[in-house]
């Protein structure tokens, strides 16, 4: 799923992999907000971004968040 953000095309679908249990889930990223927390639907672990990352998609997803994709600072 693609969208336009700040005049540039970005991918909105990202597959998050839980580092605790390995479960994967395809999620649609918000364009205008960072996801600081994400709960694994399998083991219920609450994920937070790794140090230096702005959101859970940048830490655990297959696709970085929209601001990072276009080269901006994240939220």
Residue pairs with C-beta under 8 A, 6 or more apart in sequence:
1 11
1 12
1 13
1 28
2 9
2 10
2 11
2 12
3 9
3 10
3 12
3 31
3 66
4 10
5 31
5 66
5 67
5 69
5 70
6 70
6 72
8 69
8 70
10 31
10 66
10 69
10 70
11 63
11 69
12 28
12 29
12 31
12 66
13 26
13 27
13 28
13 29
13 63
14 26
14 27
14 29
14 57
14 61
14 62
14 63
14 64
15 24
15 25
15 26
15 27
15 61
15 62
15 63
16 24
16 25
16 27
16 38
16 47
16 56
16 57
16 60
16 61
17 23
17 24
17 60
17 61
17 62
18 24
18 40
18 42
18 43
18 45
18 47
18 60
19 45
19 47
19 60
20 40
20 43
20 45
21 40
21 42
21 43
21 45
23 40
23 41
23 42
23 43
25 40
25 41
27 38
27 57
27 61
29 35
29 57
29 61
29 63
29 65
29 66
31 66
33 75
34 54
34 55
34 65
34 74
34 75
35 55
35 56
35 57
35 65
36 48
36 49
36 55
36 56
37 46
37 47
37 48
37 56
38 46
38 47
38 56
38 60
39 45
39 46
39 47
40 46
40 47
47 56
47 59
47 60
48 56
49 55
49 56
49 58
49 59
50 59
53 59
54 65
54 67
54 68
54 73
54 74
54 75
55 65
55 74
55 75
57 63
57 64
57 65
58 64
58 65
58 68
58 74
63 69
65 74
67 73
67 74
67 75
68 74
